[in-house]
Amino acid sequence: MDQKSTNLPGSIATWQRNLLVAAAVFTVLLIAMGGVLCVTQSIRNCPDWPGCYGSIFPPLETGPVLEYTHRVLAALSGLLIISAAVAGVARNWRIRWISFPPLVAVALLIVVSFFGAQVVLRGLAPGWAAVDVGSALLVVALMVSTATIASFRVNNPAHAVRLVYNTSFGKLAVAATAMLYIVLVSGVLVAGKGSITGCLGWPIYSWSLLQADGHLIGNLLRLVLSAAGFVIILIVLVSAWRDRKEHPSIFNIARWLGATLVLEIIFQVCILVFGLLQPLLIIYTVVAAALWALLVALMVRTGLTYALS
């Protein structure tokens, strides 16, 4: 890309694209770390906030260190998102897909931070916990979407950007994303006290776990929805493979999404065979966070269309 193209009105600078990508990566790491806290039951290992046992740094024990790491990631993510929002307003106010999502993410980040403090100090009822998880996932979706669009705009500075979902492929991608969002958020609502069902991840297909949660009907509905979402994602992946020559950029994201989905299945099976071992659960929830981010990126990249400015 030459210097002339970077100076076009509404163009996205490479540094701004990199800032948005960094913000997206750190938000994914943040929700993945939140899932790790949940499956390791380390959420309240620092009983005060924002410090830990009255100190700036946590004691050198696994639980407090994990929770403190989550807080550090939250702070870094917040700084990156705020910086991205300021850059968007200052440089690209008229490009709504670049300027608006980070601003919404900042507002949601405030909500998530408030709920995070409440979890430590008082705990949260399932309904508010679902709002917390849903808000965190939306922050990831907003930043991943903006980073995906910015990456496109850097490489195509002379073209306007809009999102259109009038094809069957695009509609399926939106449906799969919506289903996965509902599945991830609803786990908090159907989980029993202290159950891993409330942690970030697709349902673990264990009959004993479903019965232990005490919300059998809700869990069964969640299983049905996750199975339907899985099938739709497979259809999307097959469609992306068939159109890989016409749309290589979509196929590149779909390839990573497919690999992540395979990992999720492998660790699902490992959990059923070997039990609820923490290392397996940690990897399972981290993969779920990556799966969510990649599905959002695929949905956005699918909806991108080109129009001359």
C-alpha positions as a Markdown table, in Angstrom:
| # | Residue | x | y | z |
|---|---|---|---|---|
| 1 | Met | 0.0 | 0.0 | 0.0 |
| 2 | Asp | 1.5 | 3.3 | -1.0 |
| 3 | Gln | 1.7 | 6.5 | 0.9 |
| 4 | Lys | -1.0 | 8.1 | -1.2 |
| 5 | Ser | -3.6 | 5.5 | -0.3 |
| 6 | Thr | -2.9 | 5.8 | 3.4 |
| 7 | Asn | -3.9 | 9.5 | 3.2 |
| 8 | Leu | -7.3 | 8.9 | 1.7 |
| 9 | Pro | -10.2 | 10.3 | 3.7 |
| 10 | Gly | -11.4 | 7.7 | 6.2 |
| 11 | Ser | -8.4 | 5.5 | 5.7 |
| 12 | Ile | -7.2 | 3.3 | 8.6 |
| 13 | Ala | -3.5 | 3.6 | 9.5 |
| 14 | Thr | -1.6 | 0.4 | 10.1 |
| 15 | Trp | -0.8 | 1.4 | 13.7 |
| 16 | Gln | -4.6 | 1.8 | 14.3 |
| 17 | Arg | -5.3 | -1.6 | 12.9 |
| 18 | Asn | -2.6 | -3.1 | 15.1 |
| 19 | Leu | -4.1 | -1.3 | 18.1 |
| 20 | Leu | -7.5 | -2.8 | 17.4 |
| 21 | Val | -6.1 | -6.3 | 16.9 |
| 22 | Ala | -4.2 | -6.0 | 20.2 |
| 23 | Ala | -7.4 | -4.9 | 22.0 |
| 24 | Ala | -9.3 | -7.8 | 20.4 |
| 25 | Val | -6.6 | -10.3 | 21.5 |
| 26 | Phe | -6.5 | -9.1 | 25.0 |
| 27 | Thr | -10.3 | -9.2 | 25.4 |
| 28 | Val | -10.2 | -12.8 | 24.2 |
| 29 | Leu | -7.5 | -13.6 | 26.8 |
| 30 | Leu | -9.6 | -11.8 | 29.4 |
| 31 | Ile | -12.7 | -13.9 | 29.0 |
| 32 | Ala | -10.5 | -17.1 | 28.6 |
| 33 | Met | -8.9 | -16.2 | 32.0 |
| 34 | Gly | -12.3 | -15.7 | 33.5 |
| 35 | Gly | -13.2 | -19.2 | 32.4 |
| 36 | Val | -10.0 | -20.5 | 34.0 |
| 37 | Leu | -10.9 | -18.8 | 37.3 |
| 38 | Cys | -14.3 | -20.5 | 37.1 |
| 39 | Val | -13.2 | -24.0 | 36.5 |
| 40 | Thr | -10.4 | -23.8 | 39.1 |
| 41 | Gln | -12.8 | -22.1 | 41.5 |
| 42 | Ser | -10.4 | -19.2 | 42.0 |
| 43 | Ile | -12.9 | -16.4 | 41.5 |
| 44 | Arg | -12.9 | -15.2 | 45.1 |
| 45 | Asn | -9.3 | -16.0 | 46.1 |
| 46 | Cys | -8.6 | -12.3 | 46.5 |
| 47 | Pro | -11.4 | -11.4 | 49.0 |
| 48 | Asp | -10.9 | -7.6 | 48.5 |
| 49 | Trp | -10.8 | -5.4 | 45.4 |
| 50 | Pro | -8.9 | -3.9 | 43.6 |
| 51 | Gly | -6.1 | -5.1 | 45.9 |
| 52 | Cys | -5.5 | -8.7 | 47.2 |
| 53 | Tyr | -5.4 | -9.3 | 50.9 |
| 54 | Gly | -4.8 | -5.6 | 51.5 |
| 55 | Ser | -1.7 | -5.6 | 49.3 |
| 56 | Ile | -0.9 | -4.4 | 45.8 |
| 57 | Phe | 0.4 | -7.8 | 44.9 |
| 58 | Pro | -1.2 | -11.2 | 45.7 |
| 59 | Pro | 0.4 | -13.9 | 47.8 |
| 60 | Leu | 2.3 | -16.5 | 45.8 |
| 61 | Glu | -0.4 | -19.1 | 45.8 |
| 62 | Thr | -2.2 | -20.5 | 42.7 |
| 63 | Gly | -5.7 | -19.1 | 43.4 |
| 64 | Pro | -4.8 | -15.5 | 44.2 |
| 65 | Val | -2.2 | -15.4 | 41.4 |
| 66 | Leu | -4.8 | -16.6 | 38.9 |
| 67 | Glu | -7.4 | -14.0 | 40.0 |
| 68 | Tyr | -4.8 | -11.2 | 40.1 |
| 69 | Thr | -3.7 | -12.1 | 36.5 |
| 70 | His | -7.3 | -11.8 | 35.5 |
| 71 | Arg | -7.4 | -8.3 | 37.0 |
| 72 | Val | -4.2 | -7.3 | 35.2 |
| 73 | Leu | -5.6 | -8.5 | 31.9 |
| 74 | Ala | -8.8 | -6.5 | 32.6 |
| 75 | Ala | -6.7 | -3.4 | 33.2 |
| 76 | Leu | -4.6 | -3.9 | 30.0 |
| 77 | Ser | -7.7 | -4.7 | 27.9 |
| 78 | Gly | -9.4 | -1.6 | 29.3 |
| 79 | Leu | -6.5 | 0.7 | 28.3 |
| 80 | Leu | -6.4 | -0.8 | 24.8 |
| 81 | Ile | -10.1 | -0.5 | 24.3 |
| 82 | Ile | -10.2 | 3.1 | 25.5 |
| 83 | Ser | -7.2 | 3.9 | 23.2 |
| 84 | Ala | -8.9 | 2.3 | 20.3 |
| 85 | Ala | -12.1 | 4.3 | 21.0 |
| 86 | Val | -10.2 | 7.6 | 21.2 |
| 87 | Ala | -8.4 | 6.8 | 18.0 |
| 88 | Gly | -11.6 | 5.9 | 16.3 |
| 89 | Val | -13.3 | 9.1 | 17.3 |
| 90 | Ala | -10.3 | 11.3 | 16.4 |
| 91 | Arg | -9.5 | 9.7 | 13.1 |
| 92 | Asn | -12.6 | 7.9 | 11.8 |
| 93 | Trp | -15.7 | 9.3 | 13.3 |
| 94 | Arg | -17.7 | 9.0 | 10.1 |
| 95 | Ile | -16.8 | 5.3 | 9.7 |
| 96 | Arg | -19.4 | 3.9 | 12.1 |
| 97 | Trp | -18.0 | 0.3 | 12.0 |
| 98 | Ile | -14.6 | 1.6 | 13.3 |
| 99 | Ser | -15.6 | 4.4 | 15.7 |
| 100 | Phe | -18.8 | 3.2 | 17.3 |
| 101 | Pro | -18.1 | -0.4 | 18.4 |
| 102 | Pro | -15.1 | 0.5 | 20.7 |
| 103 | Leu | -17.3 | 3.2 | 22.3 |
| 104 | Val | -19.9 | 0.6 | 23.1 |
| 105 | Ala | -17.2 | -1.7 | 24.3 |
| 106 | Val | -16.0 | 0.9 | 26.8 |
| 107 | Ala | -19.5 | 1.2 | 28.2 |
| 108 | Leu | -19.9 | -2.5 | 28.5 |
| 109 | Leu | -16.4 | -2.8 | 30.1 |
| 110 | Ile | -17.5 | -0.5 | 32.9 |
| 111 | Val | -20.5 | -2.8 | 33.4 |
| 112 | Val | -18.2 | -5.9 | 33.4 |
| 113 | Ser | -15.8 | -4.2 | 35.9 |
| 114 | Phe | -18.6 | -3.4 | 38.2 |
| 115 | Phe | -19.9 | -6.9 | 38.2 |
| 116 | Gly | -16.4 | -8.2 | 38.6 |
| 117 | Ala | -16.0 | -6.2 | 41.8 |
| 118 | Gln | -19.4 | -7.4 | 43.0 |
| 119 | Val | -18.4 | -11.1 | 42.5 |
| 120 | Val | -15.5 | -10.6 | 44.7 |
| 121 | Leu | -17.2 | -8.6 | 47.4 |
| 122 | Arg | -20.7 | -10.0 | 47.5 |
| 123 | Gly | -21.3 | -12.6 | 44.8 |
| 124 | Leu | -23.8 | -12.4 | 42.0 |
| 125 | Ala | -27.3 | -13.9 | 41.5 |
| 126 | Pro | -27.5 | -16.2 | 38.4 |
| 127 | Gly | -29.4 | -13.6 | 36.4 |
| 128 | Trp | -26.9 | -10.8 | 37.0 |
| 129 | Ala | -24.1 | -13.3 | 36.4 |
| 130 | Ala | -25.6 | -14.0 | 33.0 |
| 131 | Val | -25.6 | -10.3 | 32.3 |
| 132 | Asp | -22.0 | -10.2 | 33.3 |
| 133 | Val | -21.0 | -13.1 | 31.0 |
| 134 | Gly | -23.1 | -11.7 | 28.2 |
| 135 | Ser | -21.6 | -8.3 | 28.4 |
| 136 | Ala | -18.0 | -9.7 | 28.4 |
| 137 | Leu | -18.8 | -11.8 | 25.3 |
| 138 | Leu | -20.2 | -8.7 | 23.6 |
| 139 | Val | -17.0 | -6.7 | 24.4 |
| 140 | Val | -15.1 | -9.5 | 22.6 |
| 141 | Ala | -17.5 | -9.5 | 19.7 |
| 142 | Leu | -17.3 | -5.7 | 19.3 |
| 143 | Met | -13.5 | -5.6 | 19.4 |
| 144 | Val | -13.0 | -8.6 | 17.1 |
| 145 | Ser | -15.5 | -7.2 | 14.7 |
| 146 | Thr | -13.8 | -3.8 | 14.6 |
| 147 | Ala | -10.3 | -5.4 | 14.2 |
| 148 | Thr | -11.6 | -7.6 | 11.4 |
| 149 | Ile | -13.1 | -4.6 | 9.6 |
| 150 | Ala | -10.0 | -2.5 | 10.2 |
| 151 | Ser | -7.8 | -5.2 | 8.7 |
| 152 | Phe | -10.0 | -5.2 | 5.6 |
| 153 | Arg | -9.9 | -1.4 | 5.3 |
| 154 | Val | -6.1 | -1.2 | 5.6 |
| 155 | Asn | -5.8 | -3.5 | 2.6 |
| 156 | Asn | -8.7 | -1.8 | 0.7 |
| 157 | Pro | -8.4 | 1.9 | 1.6 |
| 158 | Ala | -10.3 | 3.1 | -1.5 |
| 159 | His | -13.4 | 1.0 | -0.7 |
| 160 | Ala | -16.3 | 1.7 | 1.6 |
| 161 | Val | -17.3 | -0.9 | 4.2 |
| 162 | Arg | -20.7 | -2.2 | 4.9 |
| 163 | Leu | -22.1 | -5.5 | 6.4 |
| 164 | Val | -24.7 | -7.3 | 4.4 |
| 165 | Tyr | -26.3 | -10.7 | 5.2 |
| 166 | Asn | -28.6 | -11.4 | 2.3 |
| 167 | Thr | -27.0 | -14.7 | 1.3 |
| 168 | Ser | -27.7 | -18.1 | 2.9 |
| 169 | Phe | -24.1 | -18.4 | 3.9 |
| 170 | Gly | -24.2 | -15.1 | 5.7 |
| 171 | Lys | -27.5 | -15.9 | 7.4 |
| 172 | Leu | -26.1 | -19.2 | 8.6 |
| 173 | Ala | -23.0 | -17.5 | 10.0 |
| 174 | Val | -25.2 | -15.0 | 11.9 |
| 175 | Ala | -27.4 | -17.9 | 13.2 |
| 176 | Ala | -24.5 | -19.9 | 14.4 |
| 177 | Thr | -23.0 | -16.9 | 16.2 |
| 178 | Ala | -26.3 | -16.1 | 17.9 |
| 179 | Met | -26.8 | -19.7 | 19.0 |
| 180 | Leu | -23.3 | -19.9 | 20.5 |
| 181 | Tyr | -23.8 | -16.7 | 22.4 |
| 182 | Ile | -27.0 | -18.0 | 23.9 |
| 183 | Val | -25.4 | -21.3 | 24.8 |
| 184 | Leu | -22.4 | -19.6 | 26.5 |
| 185 | Val | -24.5 | -17.2 | 28.5 |
| 186 | Ser | -27.2 | -19.6 | 29.5 |
| 187 | Gly | -24.8 | -21.9 | 31.3 |
| 188 | Val | -24.8 | -19.5 | 34.2 |
| 189 | Leu | -28.6 | -19.8 | 34.5 |
| 190 | Val | -28.9 | -23.6 | 34.5 |
| 191 | Ala | -25.8 | -24.4 | 36.6 |
| 192 | Gly | -26.0 | -25.8 | 40.1 |
| 193 | Lys | -24.2 | -24.2 | 43.0 |
| 194 | Gly | -20.4 | -24.5 | 42.3 |
| 195 | Ser | -21.0 | -26.4 | 39.1 |
| 196 | Ile | -18.7 | -26.0 | 36.1 |
| 197 | Thr | -21.8 | -25.7 | 33.9 |
| 198 | Gly | -21.7 | -22.0 | 34.8 |
| 199 | Cys | -18.2 | -21.7 | 33.4 |
| 200 | Leu | -17.4 | -20.5 | 29.9 |
| 201 | Gly | -17.8 | -23.4 | 27.4 |
| 202 | Trp | -20.2 | -25.6 | 25.4 |
| 203 | Pro | -22.2 | -28.0 | 27.5 |
| 204 | Ile | -20.4 | -31.1 | 28.7 |
| 205 | Tyr | -22.6 | -34.0 | 27.7 |
| 206 | Ser | -22.6 | -35.8 | 31.0 |
| 207 | Trp | -25.9 | -37.2 | 32.4 |
| 208 | Ser | -24.6 | -37.2 | 35.9 |
| 209 | Leu | -23.6 | -33.5 | 35.6 |
| 210 | Leu | -27.0 | -32.6 | 34.2 |
| 211 | Gln | -28.8 | -34.2 | 37.1 |
| 212 | Ala | -26.4 | -32.7 | 39.7 |
| 213 | Asp | -27.2 | -29.2 | 38.4 |
| 214 | Gly | -30.8 | -29.4 | 39.3 |
| 215 | His | -32.0 | -27.7 | 36.1 |
| 216 | Leu | -32.6 | -30.8 | 34.0 |
| 217 | Ile | -35.0 | -29.2 | 31.5 |
| 218 | Gly | -32.9 | -26.1 | 31.1 |
| 219 | Asn | -29.8 | -28.2 | 30.6 |
| 220 | Leu | -31.5 | -30.4 | 28.0 |
| 221 | Leu | -32.7 | -27.3 | 26.1 |
| 222 | Arg | -29.2 | -26.0 | 26.2 |
| 223 | Leu | -27.9 | -29.3 | 24.8 |
| 224 | Val | -30.4 | -29.2 | 21.9 |
| 225 | Leu | -29.4 | -25.6 | 21.1 |
| 226 | Ser | -25.7 | -26.4 | 21.2 |
| 227 | Ala | -26.2 | -29.4 | 18.9 |
| 228 | Ala | -28.1 | -27.3 | 16.4 |
| 229 | Gly | -25.4 | -24.6 | 16.6 |
| 230 | Phe | -22.8 | -27.3 | 16.0 |
| 231 | Val | -24.5 | -28.5 | 12.9 |
| 232 | Ile | -24.9 | -25.0 | 11.5 |
| 233 | Ile | -21.2 | -24.3 | 12.1 |
| 234 | Leu | -20.3 | -27.4 | 10.2 |
| 235 | Ile | -22.5 | -26.3 | 7.3 |
| 236 | Val | -20.8 | -22.9 | 7.4 |
| 237 | Leu | -17.4 | -24.6 | 7.4 |
| 238 | Val | -18.3 | -26.8 | 4.5 |
| 239 | Ser | -19.6 | -23.8 | 2.5 |
| 240 | Ala | -16.4 | -21.9 | 3.2 |
| 241 | Trp | -14.4 | -24.8 | 1.9 |
| 242 | Arg | -16.4 | -25.1 | -1.2 |
| 243 | Asp | -16.0 | -21.4 | -1.9 |
| 244 | Arg | -12.3 | -21.3 | -0.9 |
| 245 | Lys | -11.1 | -20.2 | -4.3 |
| 246 | Glu | -13.6 | -17.3 | -4.6 |
| 247 | His | -13.3 | -16.2 | -1.0 |
| 248 | Pro | -9.8 | -17.2 | 0.3 |
| 249 | Ser | -10.0 | -14.7 | 3.2 |
| 250 | Ile | -13.2 | -16.3 | 4.6 |
| 251 | Phe | -11.7 | -19.7 | 4.2 |
| 252 | Asn | -8.6 | -18.8 | 6.1 |
| 253 | Ile | -10.7 | -17.8 | 9.1 |
| 254 | Ala | -13.0 | -20.9 | 8.7 |
| 255 | Arg | -9.9 | -23.1 | 8.7 |
| 256 | Trp | -8.9 | -21.9 | 12.1 |
| 257 | Leu | -12.5 | -22.1 | 13.3 |
| 258 | Gly | -12.6 | -25.7 | 12.2 |
| 259 | Ala | -9.4 | -26.6 | 13.9 |
| 260 | Thr | -10.7 | -25.0 | 17.1 |
| 261 | Leu | -14.0 | -26.9 | 16.9 |
| 262 | Val | -12.1 | -30.1 | 16.5 |
| 263 | Leu | -10.1 | -29.3 | 19.7 |
| 264 | Glu | -13.3 | -28.6 | 21.6 |
| 265 | Ile | -14.7 | -32.0 | 20.5 |
| 266 | Ile | -11.4 | -33.8 | 21.5 |
| 267 | Phe | -11.4 | -32.3 | 25.0 |
| 268 | Gln | -15.1 | -32.9 | 25.4 |
| 269 | Val | -14.4 | -36.6 | 24.8 |
| 270 | Cys | -11.4 | -36.5 | 27.2 |
| 271 | Ile | -13.5 | -35.0 | 29.9 |
| 272 | Leu | -16.1 | -37.7 | 29.5 |
| 273 | Val | -13.5 | -40.4 | 29.6 |
| 274 | Phe | -11.1 | -39.1 | 32.3 |
| 275 | Gly | -13.5 | -37.0 | 34.4 |
| 276 | Leu | -13.6 | -33.3 | 35.4 |
| 277 | Leu | -9.8 | -32.9 | 35.6 |
| 278 | Gln | -8.7 | -29.3 | 36.0 |
| 279 | Pro | -6.1 | -29.3 | 33.2 |
| 280 | Leu | -8.7 | -30.6 | 30.7 |
| 281 | Leu | -11.3 | -28.1 | 31.9 |
| 282 | Ile | -8.9 | -25.2 | 31.6 |
| 283 | Ile | -8.0 | -26.1 | 28.0 |
| 284 | Tyr | -11.7 | -26.6 | 27.3 |
| 285 | Thr | -12.8 | -23.2 | 28.4 |
| 286 | Val | -9.8 | -21.4 | 26.7 |
| 287 | Val | -10.7 | -23.2 | 23.4 |
| 288 | Ala | -14.3 | -22.0 | 23.9 |
| 289 | Ala | -13.2 | -18.4 | 24.2 |
| 290 | Ala | -11.1 | -18.8 | 21.0 |
| 291 | Leu | -14.1 | -20.5 | 19.2 |
| 292 | Trp | -16.3 | -17.5 | 20.1 |
| 293 | Ala | -13.8 | -15.0 | 18.8 |
| 294 | Leu | -13.2 | -16.9 | 15.5 |
| 295 | Leu | -16.9 | -17.4 | 14.8 |
| 296 | Val | -17.5 | -13.6 | 15.3 |
| 297 | Ala | -14.6 | -12.9 | 12.9 |
| 298 | Leu | -16.0 | -15.3 | 10.3 |
| 299 | Met | -19.4 | -13.8 | 10.6 |
| 300 | Val | -18.1 | -10.2 | 10.1 |
| 301 | Arg | -15.8 | -11.2 | 7.3 |
| 302 | Thr | -18.7 | -12.9 | 5.6 |
| 303 | Gly | -20.9 | -9.8 | 5.8 |
| 304 | Leu | -18.3 | -7.5 | 4.4 |
| 305 | Thr | -19.1 | -6.1 | 1.0 |
| 306 | Tyr | -17.3 | -3.6 | -1.1 |
| 307 | Ala | -18.6 | -0.4 | -2.6 |
| 308 | Leu | -16.5 | 2.4 | -4.1 |
| 309 | Ser | -16.3 | 5.4 | -1.9 |
